[in-house]
């Protein structure tokens, strides 16, 4: 009986650790659509971009938004993830709900001054939709990420305005 309790406690810790790690990093793929290499490569590119610009981009791939619209869901998701830095509001979320056949780019208010919702809609139409029609989820994500990186560079954050974590660059 004692061994059984230890195993349950150990399993509880492992489950808890897995849940916590889901909130780390820049890529969340709850469906495991992306390979480990693709996730790692994307994580490194997003980390490098953040160190250069202080902008945070997160990518989330999930099954469905449930009963919520993608707009409502992505806004809550971005807020819960806390993308972007306080005072700069420079986070960006690329959210794909594959079963719903929906994709959305959610922008922090700081970035919205440089990238409008109509521009994000164009990015989705031009870069994501053609790849998704070919069932190339990774290609769609990478194309959208690349374009957002280019567009968001317009929002240059001076070194003195950057949070301490971004000043090491």
BELCORRA-V383715 format. One record per pair of residues at least 24 apart in sequence whose ideal C-beta (glycine too) atoms are under 8 Angstrom apart, sorted by sequence separation. I is the first residue (numbers start at 0). J is the second residue. D is the distance in Angstrom with one decimal. If there is no record, write none. Layout:
# BELCORRA-V383715
i = [I | I]
j = [J | J]
d = [D | D]
This chain:
# BELCORRA-V383715
i = [25 | 72 | 83 | 122 | 57 | 69 | 82 | 102 | 122 | 56 | 83 | 102 | 33 | 55 | 69 | 83 | 32 | 55 | 77 | 122 | 54 | 55 | 76 | 102 | 25 | 27 | 28 | 29 | 30 | 69 | 73 | 77 | 25 | 26 | 27 | 28 | 29 | 30 | 53 | 74 | 25 | 26 | 27 | 28 | 29 | 30 | 64 | 69 | 73 | 118 | 25 | 26 | 27 | 29 | 57 | 59 | 61 | 63 | 69 | 70 | 114 | 27 | 53 | 55 | 56 | 57 | 58 | 59 | 61 | 62 | 69 | 54 | 55 | 56 | 57 | 58 | 59 | 60 | 61 | 62 | 63 | 64 | 53 | 54 | 55 | 56 | 57 | 59 | 61 | 62 | 63 | 114 | 54 | 56 | 60 | 64 | 102 | 113 | 114 | 113 | 97 | 104 | 114 | 113 | 114 | 95 | 102 | 110 | 113 | 112 | 104 | 95 | 110 | 95 | 109 | 93 | 93 | 93 | 93 | 54 | 91 | 22 | 91 | 89 | 32 | 89 | 30 | 89 | 87 | 87 | 87 | 60 | 86 | 84 | 85 | 84 | 60 | 84 | 84 | 58 | 58 | 56 | 56 | 56 | 56 | 54 | 41 | 45 | 52 | 37 | 41 | 44 | 48 | 52 | 54 | 52 | 54 | 33 | 34 | 41 | 52 | 53 | 32 | 33 | 52 | 32 | 33 | 53 | 53 | 53 | 50 | 53 | 49 | 50 | 51 | 50]
j = [49 | 96 | 107 | 146 | 82 | 94 | 107 | 127 | 147 | 82 | 109 | 128 | 60 | 82 | 96 | 110 | 60 | 83 | 105 | 150 | 83 | 84 | 105 | 131 | 55 | 57 | 58 | 59 | 60 | 99 | 103 | 107 | 56 | 57 | 58 | 59 | 60 | 61 | 84 | 105 | 57 | 58 | 59 | 60 | 61 | 62 | 96 | 101 | 105 | 150 | 58 | 59 | 60 | 62 | 90 | 92 | 94 | 96 | 102 | 103 | 147 | 61 | 87 | 89 | 90 | 91 | 92 | 93 | 95 | 96 | 103 | 89 | 90 | 91 | 92 | 93 | 94 | 95 | 96 | 97 | 98 | 99 | 89 | 90 | 91 | 92 | 93 | 95 | 97 | 98 | 99 | 150 | 91 | 93 | 97 | 101 | 139 | 150 | 151 | 151 | 136 | 143 | 153 | 153 | 154 | 136 | 143 | 151 | 154 | 154 | 147 | 139 | 154 | 140 | 154 | 140 | 143 | 144 | 147 | 110 | 147 | 80 | 151 | 151 | 97 | 154 | 97 | 156 | 156 | 160 | 162 | 136 | 162 | 161 | 162 | 162 | 140 | 164 | 165 | 140 | 144 | 144 | 147 | 148 | 151 | 151 | 140 | 144 | 151 | 137 | 141 | 144 | 148 | 152 | 154 | 154 | 156 | 136 | 137 | 144 | 155 | 156 | 136 | 137 | 156 | 137 | 140 | 161 | 162 | 165 | 165 | 168 | 165 | 167 | 168 | 168]
d = [7.9 | 7.5 | 4.2 | 5.1 | 4.9 | 7.0 | 6.9 | 5.4 | 6.9 | 7.6 | 6.9 | 7.9 | 7.0 | 4.9 | 6.1 | 7.7 | 5.4 | 5.3 | 4.5 | 7.6 | 7.6 | 7.2 | 7.5 | 7.2 | 7.4 | 7.3 | 7.9 | 7.8 | 5.7 | 7.0 | 4.5 | 7.6 | 6.6 | 7.5 | 7.1 | 7.9 | 6.7 | 6.7 | 6.7 | 5.9 | 5.4 | 4.8 | 4.6 | 4.5 | 4.8 | 6.0 | 4.9 | 4.3 | 4.3 | 6.8 | 6.7 | 7.9 | 7.1 | 7.0 | 7.0 | 6.6 | 7.4 | 5.4 | 7.7 | 6.6 | 7.5 | 7.7 | 7.1 | 6.8 | 7.7 | 7.2 | 7.8 | 7.2 | 7.2 | 6.9 | 4.7 | 4.9 | 4.8 | 4.7 | 5.0 | 4.9 | 4.8 | 4.9 | 5.7 | 6.4 | 4.7 | 5.9 | 6.8 | 7.6 | 7.1 | 7.7 | 7.3 | 7.1 | 7.4 | 4.7 | 5.2 | 5.0 | 6.9 | 7.1 | 6.7 | 6.9 | 7.6 | 7.1 | 6.5 | 6.8 | 7.2 | 7.0 | 7.7 | 4.5 | 8.0 | 6.9 | 8.0 | 5.9 | 4.4 | 7.1 | 7.0 | 7.6 | 5.9 | 7.3 | 6.7 | 6.5 | 5.4 | 6.7 | 7.3 | 7.1 | 5.8 | 7.2 | 6.7 | 7.7 | 7.2 | 6.6 | 6.6 | 7.1 | 6.3 | 7.3 | 7.5 | 6.8 | 7.7 | 7.9 | 7.5 | 4.9 | 7.5 | 7.9 | 7.2 | 5.7 | 6.9 | 6.4 | 6.1 | 7.3 | 7.8 | 5.1 | 7.0 | 7.1 | 6.7 | 5.1 | 7.1 | 7.1 | 5.4 | 6.3 | 7.0 | 7.9 | 7.8 | 7.2 | 7.9 | 7.0 | 7.8 | 4.8 | 5.0 | 5.6 | 7.1 | 7.6 | 7.6 | 4.9 | 7.3 | 3.8 | 7.5 | 7.9 | 7.6 | 7.6 | 6.3 | 5.0]
